Structure formats: C-alpha cells, structure tokens
Amino acid sequence: MRVAWVRVVGTSPEREAWSQLSAWAGPAGLLEDPVAHPVFGFNNPAPAPGVAEYGYELWVAVDSSTNPPDGIGLKEYEGGLYAVTSCRLGPDMPESWKALLRWVHTSEHAWRRTTHELERFVNPLAPPEEAVVDLCLPVED
C-alpha cells in the first residue's frame, strides 16, 4: 500500500498530526472514501515511562499519481496479517488494545513484533465523540 504520511512528536501529538494530514487530504478528497483511502495511525516513537513526549504517525492510502505537498511524505507499506477489533475513539481504547492482545495470546497466532500496531479510522470525518477505530495487531501463523 502506498501512503502519504505525517509524524508529530509532542505531549499530545495525535491532534497535530491529524491537523497536518487533514489540511491536505481533506481538500484533496482523500477522507471522503475510507475504503478507497483508509487512514491509519500509530505511536512512533511509543510513549515511554517518565518521558512526556512521544510521536504519532498518520497515513492515508494514495495511488501512484498522488503527489502530496512538502511536509507530507510518501512510502510503501508491505502490510500483512492482523487481528482486528473495533472500538470508539477515546478512553476505552487502552482496554480494547489489552483485550485484543489477550485474544492473540490465546489464539493460534503470535504477535508479529517486526512491524507496528495500527489504528484504522473507520469514519475519519466523524466528530470525535462518534469516531470508530479498528485496532489492528500484527500477527503471524
């Protein structure tokens, strides 16, 4: 999958990453069809104990003719097998991640730690209180 991406580091980088990506992707029409142009996010670097800042990276899938402006990168993502569950965006997400990880540990799959977990925004244009996220944990057989 070819993606346009941004990454922000700070004490709450998700909002700024969304602001940067959506300022271009929204007017370009890339947020209107989350099936054709899925939006993914993940911590990069992940939060660490005793460290206030962490990073958040956001992607939107694009085709080969897409050329984003300066400040938005392009890269290819190989993909792979993922265990997925859905939840509302917000404070319940950490418990949903824990439940997904518990499920993987009791399944025939193993957590594939060679890549990162992803959060796919099911309805990226929804207000935050209505937003749904697919939590995607990379697994292997």
DONUFI-954193 format. One line per 4 residues: number of its first residue (from 1); their letters; for each residue x, y, z of N, C-alpha, C. Coordinates in pm, whole numbers. Example, Ala and Ser with C-alpha at 12.3 -4.5 7.8 and 13.67 -1.06 7.14 Angstrom:
% residues 2
1> as> 1319/-569/780/1230/-450/780/1320/-330/780  1285/-225/708/1367/-106/714/1290/3/787
END
This chain:
% residues 141
1> mrva> 85/-116/0/0/0/0/90/123/0  60/217/-86/132/343/-91/58/441/-2  131/509/87/67/601/181/137/736/181  58/840/201/109/972/233/105/980/386
5> wvrv> 209/1039/445/218/1033/591/277/1159/653  242/1178/781/300/1283/866/331/1219/1000  428/1278/1071/460/1233/1206/488/1356/1291  428/1358/1410/445/1469/1504/490/1411/1638
9> vgts> 583/1478/1703/628/1440/1837/589/1550/1933  531/1511/2048/490/1608/2148/422/1538/2264  360/1615/2351/292/1556/2467/153/1504/2432  98/1548/2319/-32/1502/2270/-31/1518/2118
13> pere> 48/1436/2047/73/1460/1905/-38/1419/1809  -136/1342/1854/-241/1294/1765/-316/1408/1697  -354/1506/1773/-434/1617/1720/-354/1696/1615  -227/1724/1642/-145/1800/1546/-119/1718/1420
17> awsq> -95/1587/1435/-75/1502/1318/-201/1503/1231  -318/1492/1296/-444/1495/1220/-461/1630/1150  -430/1737/1219/-443/1870/1160/-356/1883/1035  -233/1836/1042/-141/1845/928/-188/1758/811
21> lsaw> -226/1633/840/-266/1544/731/-399/1588/669  -497/1621/754/-630/1655/702/-633/1789/629  -540/1879/659/-535/2007/588/-511/1986/439  -438/1880/404/-416/1849/263/-513/1741/213
25> agpa> -527/1631/290/-607/1517/245/-755/1549/235  -806/1636/322/-947/1673/316/-982/1742/185  -918/1856/154/-948/1923/26/-916/1837/-97  -823/1742/-83/-790/1654/-196/-894/1543/-214
29> glle> -993/1536/-123/-1100/1435/-133/-1061/1298/-82  -947/1287/-16/-899/1156/28/-966/1105/156  -1038/1190/226/-1101/1148/351/-1247/1110/334  -1300/1127/212/-1441/1101/187/-1473/954/165
33> dpva> -1373/875/125/-1395/732/98/-1292/650/174  -1323/614/301/-1226/542/382/-1199/399/335  -1275/349/239/-1244/217/182/-1135/232/76  -1151/329/-12/-1050/353/-117/-924/416/-60
37> hpvf> -939/498/44/-826/570/103/-829/555/255  -800/434/306/-804/417/451/-701/506/520  -736/546/641/-650/630/724/-605/546/844  -474/542/865/-415/464/974/-328/555/1060
41> gfnn> -318/524/1188/-229/595/1278/-163/499/1375  -51/541/1431/18/460/1532/121/547/1605  158/506/1725/260/576/1802/397/552/1739  474/660/1723/608/649/1666/689/773/1701
45> papa> 775/767/1802/801/655/1891/691/642/1996  682/523/2052/579/492/2151/605/568/2282  499/592/2359/518/653/2491/609/566/2576  690/630/2660/781/559/2749/764/612/2891
49> pgva> 779/525/2990/766/570/3130/864/684/3160  813/789/3221/896/901/3261/929/999/3149  878/976/3029/903/1065/2915/769/1126/2873  761/1257/2877/633/1324/2846/599/1321/2697
53> eygy> 700/1326/2613/673/1333/2470/681/1195/2403  599/1178/2302/600/1059/2217/557/1104/2078  560/1014/1983/525/1051/1847/398/982/1802  334/1041/1703/218/980/1639/232/1002/1490
57> elwv> 218/892/1415/229/896/1270/93/863/1210  52/939/1110/-76/916/1041/-49/892/894  -124/797/838/-115/763/696/-252/775/631  -252/805/503/-371/788/419/-324/718/292
61> avds> -396/614/253/-359/539/132/-384/626/9  -287/624/-82/-296/704/-204/-256/619/-324  -290/667/-444/-248/595/-564/-114/648/-614  -64/586/-719/70/619/-768/80/758/-829
65> stnp> -32/820/-861/-27/954/-921/-33/1066/-817  -51/1032/-690/-64/1133/-585/72/1191/-550  79/1323/-546/200/1395/-506/164/1495/-397  184/1458/-271/149/1549/-161/245/1668/-155
69> pdgi> 206/1772/-84/292/1890/-72/410/1864/23  502/1958/27/614/1950/121/559/1932/263  630/1854/343/589/1827/480/507/1700/494  463/1643/383/390/1517/384/469/1419/299
73> glke> 510/1308/360/594/1211/290/514/1106/217  585/1025/141/527/909/72/611/787/107  546/673/124/618/548/142/528/431/108  590/317/92/520/191/65/514/111/194
77> yegg> 399/44/216/384/-41/334/346/-181/286  421/-280/332/400/-419/289/271/-480/339  228/-442/456/105/-500/511/131/-630/582  36/-720/578/48/-849/646/-82/-887/713
81> lyav> -74/-989/795/-189/-1043/867/-206/-967/999  -331/-930/1028/-362/-855/1151/-483/-915/1220  -481/-915/1353/-600/-940/1433/-664/-803/1455  -796/-794/1439/-863/-663/1441/-984/-666/1533
85> tscr> -1002/-558/1606/-1123/-534/1682/-1158/-387/1667  -1283/-352/1691/-1327/-214/1677/-1366/-156/1812  -1350/-25/1825/-1392/45/1946/-1415/191/1912  -1472/263/2004/-1487/407/1989/-1353/473/2019
89> lgpd> -1326/583/1950/-1209/663/1979/-1224/720/2119  -1123/709/2203/-1133/768/2335/-1073/685/2445  -1121/706/2567/-1057/648/2685/-1067/496/2695  -1157/434/2620/-1170/288/2625/-1068/216/2536
93> mpes> -995/293/2455/-902/230/2361/-794/145/2430  -731/192/2538/-628/107/2601/-681/-29/2644  -800/-34/2700/-856/-163/2742/-889/-249/2621  -934/-188/2512/-961/-264/2389/-831/-322/2332
97> wkal> -722/-245/2337/-592/-298/2294/-552/-418/2381  -569/-406/2512/-533/-516/2603/-616/-641/2574  -745/-622/2547/-832/-736/2516/-789/-803/2386  -751/-725/2287/-704/-781/2160/-575/-860/2181
101> lrwv> -486/-807/2259/-360/-876/2287/-385/-1006/2364  -477/-1002/2461/-512/-1125/2534/-568/-1230/2439  -653/-1186/2345/-709/-1279/2248/-598/-1343/2164  -505/-1262/2116/-396/-1315/2034/-315/-1418/2112
105> htse> -289/-1391/2239/-211/-1485/2321/-283/-1618/2343  -416/-1620/2329/-491/-1746/2346/-528/-1809/2212  -492/-1745/2103/-525/-1796/1970/-410/-1879/1914  -426/-1924/1791/-320/-1999/1724/-216/-1906/1661
109> hawr> -236/-1775/1676/-146/-1677/1617/-47/-1623/1721  62/-1565/1671/160/-1499/1757/168/-1353/1717  195/-1268/1812/213/-1126/1788/337/-1108/1701  321/-1047/1585/432/-1021/1492/493/-887/1530
113> rtth> 605/-891/1599/666/-770/1652/762/-703/1555  770/-750/1431/860/-690/1332/799/-567/1266  677/-535/1299/612/-414/1246/531/-353/1360  456/-251/1332/383/-181/1438/234/-207/1431
117> eler> 170/-183/1543/25/-190/1550/-30/-70/1474  -154/-83/1426/-217/26/1352/-356/54/1408  -396/178/1399/-533/218/1429/-592/269/1298  -696/200/1248/-761/242/1123/-887/320/1159
121> fvnp> -895/441/1108/-1008/528/1136/-1122/494/1041  -1225/430/1094/-1337/380/1013/-1414/494/949  -1437/599/1025/-1515/714/978/-1435/842/1007  -1329/869/929/-1236/977/962/-1297/1116/967
125> lapp> -1410/1138/904/-1471/1271/907/-1573/1288/1019  -1594/1185/1098/-1691/1192/1209/-1637/1279/1322  -1726/1344/1396/-1679/1415/1516/-1617/1315/1614  -1522/1358/1697/-1452/1266/1786/-1543/1177/1870
129> eeav> -1656/1231/1915/-1744/1151/2001/-1816/1040/1924  -1812/1043/1790/-1875/940/1708/-1774/855/1632  -1646/885/1650/-1541/817/1573/-1524/672/1617  -1507/585/1518/-1483/441/1540/-1346/408/1484
133> vdlc> -1273/327/1559/-1137/289/1521/-1126/138/1520  -1065/84/1414/-1026/-58/1412/-885/-67/1468  -868/-143/1575/-735/-167/1630/-678/-290/1561  -560/-276/1503/-501/-380/1417/-367/-424/1477
137> lpve> -365/-546/1529/-245/-602/1590/-180/-700/1492  -55/-675/1451/8/-764/1354/32/-902/1413  -5/-1006/1337/11/-1144/1384/74/-1229/1275  121/-1344/1315/172/-1444/1222/117/-1579/1262
141> d> 113/-1670/1166/63/-1806/1195/167/-1885/1271
END
